[in-house]
Amino acid sequence: MRVKKLSRGLIIIGFSLFTTDIFVTQEWAAESPKPVAVLELPPTPENPRNSEGDFIRLKDGRILLIYTHFTGGGGDNSSAHLSSRVSTDEGRTWSAEDQLVLENEGGENVMSVSLLRLRDGRIAMLYLRKDSWDDCRPRIRFSEDETKTWSEPVGVIPDSQIGYYVVNNDRMVQLKSGRLIIPTARHNDPSMEKFSGQGVLLCFFSDDGGRSWKKSASEWDGTPDPQSDVVSGRTTLQEPGLVQRQDGSLLMFARTNGGSQFFSESTDEGDRWTRPHPSPLVSPVSPATIERLPGSDQLVAVWNDHANIDSALTGKRTPLSAAISPDDGATWEKSRTLYDSPTGWYCYTALEPTADGHLLLAHCAGDRSKESGLARLRVTRVPVAWLTEEP
C-alpha cells in the first residue's frame, strides 16, 4: 500500500491488492473527514462481552474481523469462542450476524486474535488457549483457502515451558526477512506458586513459516538497573507489542505502572532486547498499539494519552488518542482525541488500512456507567488525512 500526501487534508492511495491497483480520488477520500464509528457490538445477557479482535483483508477485497465472543461471563477467564463479521465496502458497513470461527477448545476460553497474511499467501491466525491460571499459551492455525478452513493448531510454547503467557490481539508481526515474531508477557511458570501481575517480557520467533518456534535470549522482569543512579522498585511490565523500524531494528512497547508505555529495542530481529525504559507516551496501566502507516516512514500510536490529564481521570482508560511519529518512535507529535467520555474504557486496539485512505480501528469501548469497560467492541473508521494533519 502506497500513501502519498498531496496537500493538507488530501491523500491519494495506490493500494496493491494482489494483481489489482486501486487509485482513490479526492471525492472518495474526502467522504469522511473525521473518525466515524461504523460497528458496535454491545453486550447481551447471553453474550456478556465482545472484545479484542483483529482484521484481515481477503483476496476478493472483503475485510474480515475476528473477535472474542464471550458466553459464560465478562471476565478474562470466562468461556468464549471466536466469531467474525465481514465488510464488503472498506469497513463502512458490516454483516449483521456473527459467524462462528473457532469453538472454545480451552479449559476456559480462546481469545486475543492476531491475523496476518504471510508472504506465501497463507493467512495465519494466532490466539490464546486459556486452560487455567497455570496454563495460558498461544496457538497458531493457518488457512490456505481465505479462512474457509483452518489447519490443526501448532503450539508456539511447548509443554516444557508451560505457564501463563499473555499475547494481545493484533500482535504477531512478519519481519522483512520473513521471520514471524510474537511478543509476550509471562505471568506464571512452574517455579511460581501462583499468577503474578508483574510480567516477564520475552518473544517467540519462527524462521520456518510458523512450523516451529524459539524463545528469545532476552527476558526482562522490570527490576531496576543496578548501575543506574536512580534506583526504584520493580516496574510492572505487561501486554507488549512491537513494530519494525525503517533500519530493520525492532521497537517493543509495553503496558506498565510506570506512568508511560515502556520501550525496548532489538537489533538482531528480536532475540536480544535492551532494558525496558520510559517512553514519551504518557499512559495509565493500559495497552498501546503502534504500527506503521502503510507505505510511509511514519508510525502511528493509539493509546490513552494521559499527558496533562484531568486528575479525575487518572488511571482511567480514557481518552482514546492517536499520534504520529516521524522518526520511528524517537519523538511523537501532539495526539489527537478519538473518544473522550469520562466513563469510557478504550483499549485493545487493532489497526487495518483501507483502500480509500482510512484506518479501521477495532477496540473495546465500554461505558462503565452501565456496563463493564471491556464488554463492548467498536469499529471506527479514521481518515489517514485526519491523523496526519496538525490538530
Wavefront OBJ file of the C-alpha trace (Angstrom):
o trace
v 0.000 0.000 0.000
v 1.468 3.335 -1.037
v 0.404 6.548 0.691
v 1.285 9.912 -0.787
v 0.245 13.150 0.849
v -0.627 15.702 -1.847
v -1.952 18.559 0.235
v -3.412 19.293 3.623
v -6.409 17.028 4.136
v -5.981 15.079 0.877
v -4.349 11.703 0.491
v -4.340 9.524 -2.602
v -3.609 5.851 -2.097
v -2.306 3.281 -4.517
v -3.402 0.002 -2.983
v -1.815 -3.122 -4.395
v -4.289 -5.966 -3.868
v -2.510 -8.911 -5.488
v -2.721 -8.018 -9.225
v -5.057 -5.013 -8.972
v -4.135 -1.401 -8.245
v -6.919 0.780 -6.890
v -6.358 4.516 -7.079
v -8.702 6.568 -4.940
v -9.694 10.094 -5.923
v -10.265 13.115 -3.726
v -14.060 12.650 -3.918
v -13.895 9.221 -2.238
v -11.107 10.055 0.217
v -12.940 13.193 1.424
v -16.106 11.218 2.241
v -15.444 11.105 5.999
v -13.255 13.981 7.201
v -13.407 12.808 10.828
v -13.430 9.433 12.619
v -16.771 7.611 12.453
v -17.973 4.606 14.481
v -19.202 2.054 11.938
v -19.878 -1.076 14.033
v -20.996 -1.554 17.632
v -21.217 -4.979 19.300
v -22.850 -4.380 22.692
v -23.205 -6.998 25.427
v -26.365 -9.043 25.975
v -27.369 -11.433 28.768
v -26.386 -14.414 26.599
v -23.295 -12.657 25.226
v -21.995 -10.523 28.130
v -18.801 -9.389 26.427
v -17.464 -8.775 22.911
v -13.848 -7.707 22.893
v -10.372 -7.693 21.371
v -10.003 -8.887 17.766
v -8.145 -8.303 14.524
v -8.736 -7.705 10.807
v -7.574 -9.469 7.659
v -8.131 -8.456 4.042
v -9.222 -11.344 1.837
v -8.240 -11.817 -1.801
v -11.685 -10.785 -3.020
v -11.301 -7.402 -1.270
v -13.519 -8.100 1.737
v -12.264 -7.218 5.215
v -12.839 -9.858 7.884
v -12.970 -9.059 11.598
v -12.468 -11.935 14.059
v -13.045 -11.186 17.734
v -13.700 -12.806 21.121
v -17.370 -13.622 21.770
v -17.947 -14.376 25.453
v -20.820 -16.584 26.620
v -20.007 -17.537 30.206
v -19.481 -14.133 31.769
v -17.459 -10.985 31.245
v -14.187 -11.923 32.948
v -10.929 -12.706 31.192
v -11.274 -16.355 32.190
v -14.951 -16.746 31.267
v -15.890 -19.124 28.455
v -15.620 -17.655 24.966
v -15.203 -18.590 21.321
v -14.059 -16.714 18.195
v -16.661 -15.083 15.946
v -16.464 -12.907 12.842
v -18.122 -10.090 10.917
v -17.274 -9.042 7.362
v -17.300 -5.810 5.330
v -17.528 -5.538 1.546
v -17.151 -1.751 1.359
v -13.847 -0.901 3.083
v -15.360 -1.004 6.550
v -18.266 1.392 6.037
v -20.838 -1.308 6.806
v -20.638 -4.781 8.329
v -22.569 -8.026 8.213
v -25.405 -8.209 10.727
v -24.873 -11.727 12.090
v -21.976 -13.395 13.876
v -20.267 -16.315 12.169
v -18.519 -18.927 14.283
v -14.796 -19.167 13.525
v -13.437 -21.371 16.313
v -15.248 -23.208 19.077
v -13.937 -22.904 22.613
v -11.165 -25.509 22.696
v -9.674 -24.368 26.000
v -10.423 -25.319 29.559
v -11.604 -21.731 29.994
v -11.629 -19.946 26.632
v -9.936 -18.929 23.399
v -9.287 -15.204 22.859
v -6.916 -12.408 21.706
v -6.687 -12.986 17.947
v -3.886 -11.844 15.643
v -4.399 -12.261 11.888
v -1.581 -11.976 9.364
v -1.219 -12.524 5.629
v 2.046 -14.418 5.202
v 4.348 -13.952 2.246
v 3.469 -17.405 0.909
v -0.183 -16.330 0.678
v -1.496 -18.221 3.692
v -3.417 -16.478 6.455
v -2.139 -17.096 9.977
v -4.461 -16.904 12.981
v -2.788 -16.648 16.377
v -4.883 -16.870 19.540
v -4.609 -17.700 23.221
v -5.842 -21.036 24.503
v -6.602 -20.472 28.152
v -6.857 -23.653 30.222
v -6.236 -22.325 33.746
v -4.324 -19.722 35.756
v -1.326 -22.026 35.299
v -1.630 -22.621 31.558
v -2.419 -19.921 29.002
v -0.387 -20.223 25.792
v -0.664 -19.012 22.185
v -1.560 -21.366 19.358
v -1.468 -20.735 15.632
v -3.535 -22.081 12.744
v -3.200 -21.466 9.013
v -5.697 -21.114 6.192
v -4.926 -21.756 2.520
v -8.489 -21.019 1.341
v -9.105 -17.491 2.628
v -10.354 -18.526 6.113
v -12.921 -21.092 4.887
v -10.977 -23.806 6.731
v -8.084 -23.847 9.180
v -5.226 -26.239 9.819
v -4.753 -28.114 13.051
v -3.219 -25.855 15.721
v 0.518 -25.518 16.286
v 1.613 -24.809 19.844
v 4.009 -21.861 19.994
v 5.206 -22.656 23.531
v 5.944 -26.315 24.371
v 4.773 -28.176 27.459
v 8.321 -27.948 28.813
v 7.799 -24.165 29.133
v 4.229 -24.281 30.395
v 2.952 -21.086 32.013
v 0.527 -18.194 31.741
v 1.566 -16.130 28.707
v -0.366 -13.050 27.635
v -0.314 -12.102 23.936
v -2.620 -9.250 22.992
v -4.665 -9.096 19.819
v -3.036 -7.788 16.606
v 0.469 -8.502 17.903
v 2.086 -11.039 15.544
v 4.499 -9.460 13.035
v 6.362 -10.752 9.982
v 9.740 -9.040 9.594
v 11.389 -8.005 6.342
v 13.460 -11.196 6.492
v 10.332 -13.345 6.707
v 10.733 -14.164 10.405
v 7.491 -14.386 12.394
v 7.726 -12.911 15.869
v 5.331 -12.804 18.812
v 5.888 -10.550 21.860
v 4.502 -11.896 25.133
v 4.499 -11.410 28.896
v 4.860 -14.479 31.135
v 2.910 -14.253 34.399
v 3.260 -17.781 35.757
v 5.510 -20.821 35.336
v 6.304 -23.968 37.327
v 8.748 -22.070 39.535
v 5.997 -19.745 40.776
v 3.282 -20.509 43.315
v 0.587 -18.537 41.503
v -0.192 -16.000 38.775
v 1.600 -12.659 39.159
v 0.512 -9.370 37.622
v 4.183 -8.488 37.175
v 5.061 -9.991 33.820
v 8.335 -11.015 32.234
v 8.755 -9.699 28.672
v 10.105 -12.054 26.013
v 9.473 -13.082 22.412
v 8.978 -16.261 20.420
v 10.016 -16.374 16.760
v 9.811 -18.729 13.793
v 12.028 -18.892 10.707
v 10.144 -21.736 9.005
v 6.745 -20.200 8.409
v 5.318 -20.973 11.826
v 6.047 -24.702 11.978
v 8.494 -24.362 14.885
v 9.249 -21.642 17.409
v 12.187 -20.486 19.529
v 12.332 -18.328 22.647
v 14.310 -15.086 22.717
v 17.555 -14.936 24.668
v 16.395 -11.802 26.497
v 13.810 -11.793 29.271
v 13.040 -8.612 31.215
v 11.144 -8.621 34.507
v 11.060 -4.897 35.309
v 13.751 -4.847 38.002
v 15.720 -1.592 38.024
v 19.157 -1.265 36.505
v 21.642 -1.804 39.361
v 24.075 0.572 37.651
v 21.544 3.395 37.477
v 21.844 6.426 39.707
v 18.074 6.285 40.186
v 17.088 3.017 41.849
v 13.380 2.365 42.331
v 11.149 -0.653 42.789
v 10.241 -3.176 40.156
v 8.160 -1.847 37.265
v 5.207 -3.960 36.268
v 5.568 -4.944 32.601
v 2.574 -6.297 30.682
v 0.995 -6.777 27.229
v 3.912 -5.982 24.902
v 3.736 -5.248 21.195
v 6.390 -4.491 18.603
v 6.972 -2.806 15.277
v 9.898 -2.936 12.845
v 11.713 0.305 12.188
v 12.935 1.534 8.814
v 16.503 0.425 9.561
v 15.358 -3.113 10.379
v 15.642 -2.796 14.146
v 12.654 -3.562 16.352
v 10.829 -1.348 18.827
v 8.929 -3.074 21.622
v 6.337 -1.228 23.706
v 4.684 -2.455 26.893
v 1.923 -1.510 29.301
v 3.339 -0.585 32.716
v 2.570 1.007 36.075
v 5.452 3.408 35.473
v 3.407 6.316 34.095
v 4.114 5.657 30.412
v 4.478 2.957 27.836
v 7.963 1.460 28.218
v 10.157 0.908 25.143
v 12.832 -1.681 24.388
v 14.936 -2.132 21.248
v 16.421 -5.086 19.356
v 18.972 -5.051 16.540
v 19.037 -8.833 15.945
v 15.408 -9.454 14.911
v 14.077 -9.964 18.393
v 16.496 -12.328 20.125
v 18.163 -9.762 22.420
v 16.485 -6.656 23.788
v 17.606 -3.591 25.694
v 16.327 -2.982 29.222
v 12.789 -1.508 29.009
v 12.703 2.225 29.717
v 10.102 5.012 29.884
v 8.867 6.486 26.608
v 7.232 9.807 25.676
v 3.823 8.081 25.533
v 2.361 9.026 28.932
v -0.151 6.357 29.837
v -2.170 4.671 32.581
v -1.897 0.893 33.062
v -3.370 0.228 29.642
v -2.012 -1.225 26.384
v -0.969 0.707 23.293
v -0.904 -0.246 19.630
v 1.856 1.051 17.349
v 2.050 0.296 13.633
v 3.480 1.874 10.514
v 1.219 3.924 8.303
v 1.103 1.890 5.077
v 3.786 2.847 2.594
v 5.024 5.574 4.925
v 8.025 6.420 7.085
v 5.640 7.395 9.900
v 4.441 5.340 12.850
v 1.005 5.770 14.392
v 0.295 5.040 18.068
v -3.177 4.524 19.533
v -3.330 4.647 23.328
v -4.796 6.512 26.306
v -2.812 9.748 26.305
v -2.555 10.960 29.903
v -0.259 13.888 29.313
v -1.881 16.797 31.195
v -4.895 14.648 32.057
v -7.594 15.889 34.445
v -6.833 14.423 37.881
v -10.318 12.863 37.986
v -9.312 10.637 35.044
v -6.021 9.418 36.500
v -5.747 5.679 35.993
v -8.758 5.529 33.663
v -8.581 4.157 30.119
v -9.833 7.357 28.567
v -9.388 9.279 26.288
v -8.549 7.173 23.239
v -5.829 9.073 21.416
v -3.676 8.765 18.305
v -0.352 10.377 17.429
v 2.204 10.232 14.635
v 5.951 9.667 14.981
v 8.064 10.894 12.049
v 11.264 9.253 13.349
v 10.424 5.646 14.230
v 9.278 6.349 17.769
v 12.001 8.737 18.971
v 9.544 11.639 19.122
v 5.770 11.971 18.806
v 3.590 14.766 17.517
v 0.709 16.122 19.581
v -2.000 13.493 19.942
v -5.497 13.681 18.508
v -8.517 12.562 20.505
v -10.769 9.851 19.092
v -13.088 9.381 22.092
v -13.060 11.076 25.491
v -16.111 10.055 27.527
v -15.181 10.239 31.234
v -16.883 6.854 31.720
v -15.481 5.348 28.527
v -13.000 2.472 28.609
v -10.968 2.399 25.395
v -8.272 -0.225 24.828
v -7.059 -3.317 22.929
v -6.960 -1.667 19.512
v -6.378 -3.464 16.214
v -5.478 -1.470 13.105
v -6.150 -2.176 9.420
v -5.659 0.111 6.385
v -8.414 0.504 3.819
v -8.164 1.165 0.091
v -9.749 4.603 0.433
v -7.357 6.397 2.763
v -8.639 5.267 6.147
v -7.578 3.135 9.063
v -10.024 0.763 10.704
v -9.733 0.525 14.481
v -11.359 -2.343 16.383
v -11.275 -1.541 20.084
v -13.055 -2.015 23.397
v -15.425 0.884 24.091
v -17.479 0.017 27.138
v -19.308 2.651 29.169
v -18.506 1.982 32.839
v -21.631 3.866 33.955
v -23.767 0.968 32.694
v -21.513 -1.986 31.788
v -18.027 -3.424 32.046
v -15.401 -1.406 30.241
v -14.426 -4.488 28.221
v -17.985 -5.541 27.353
v -18.411 -3.642 24.066
v -16.452 -3.853 20.805
v -16.469 -0.903 18.414
v -15.036 -0.443 14.921
v -14.048 3.112 13.982
v -13.067 4.379 10.517
v -10.365 7.038 10.784
v -9.209 9.104 7.790
v -5.430 8.998 7.476
v -5.590 12.693 6.498
v -7.188 13.491 9.857
v -4.331 11.680 11.608
v -1.559 13.413 9.702
v -2.925 16.946 9.870
v -1.844 19.109 12.769
v -4.528 19.078 15.497
l 1 2 3 4 5 6 7 8 9 10 11 12 13 14 15 16 17 18 19 20 21 22 23 24 25 26 27 28 29 30 31 32 33 34 35 36 37 38 39 40 41 42 43 44 45 46 47 48 49 50 51 52 53 54 55 56 57 58 59 60 61 62 63 64 65 66 67 68 69 70 71 72 73 74 75 76 77 78 79 80 81 82 83 84 85 86 87 88 89 90 91 92 93 94 95 96 97 98 99 100 101 102 103 104 105 106 107 108 109 110 111 112 113 114 115 116 117 118 119 120 121 122 123 124 125 126 127 128 129 130 131 132 133 134 135 136 137 138 139 140 141 142 143 144 145 146 147 148 149 150 151 152 153 154 155 156 157 158 159 160 161 162 163 164 165 166 167 168 169 170 171 172 173 174 175 176 177 178 179 180 181 182 183 184 185 186 187 188 189 190 191 192 193 194 195 196 197 198 199 200 201 202 203 204 205 206 207 208 209 210 211 212 213 214 215 216 217 218 219 220 221 222 223 224 225 226 227 228 229 230 231 232 233 234 235 236 237 238 239 240 241 242 243 244 245 246 247 248 249 250 251 252 253 254 255 256 257 258 259 260 261 262 263 264 265 266 267 268 269 270 271 272 273 274 275 276 277 278 279 280 281 282 283 284 285 286 287 288 289 290 291 292 293 294 295 296 297 298 299 300 301 302 303 304 305 306 307 308 309 310 311 312 313 314 315 316 317 318 319 320 321 322 323 324 325 326 327 328 329 330 331 332 333 334 335 336 337 338 339 340 341 342 343 344 345 346 347 348 349 350 351 352 353 354 355 356 357 358 359 360 361 362 363 364 365 366 367 368 369 370 371 372 373 374 375 376 377 378 379 380 381 382 383 384 385 386 387 388 389 390 391
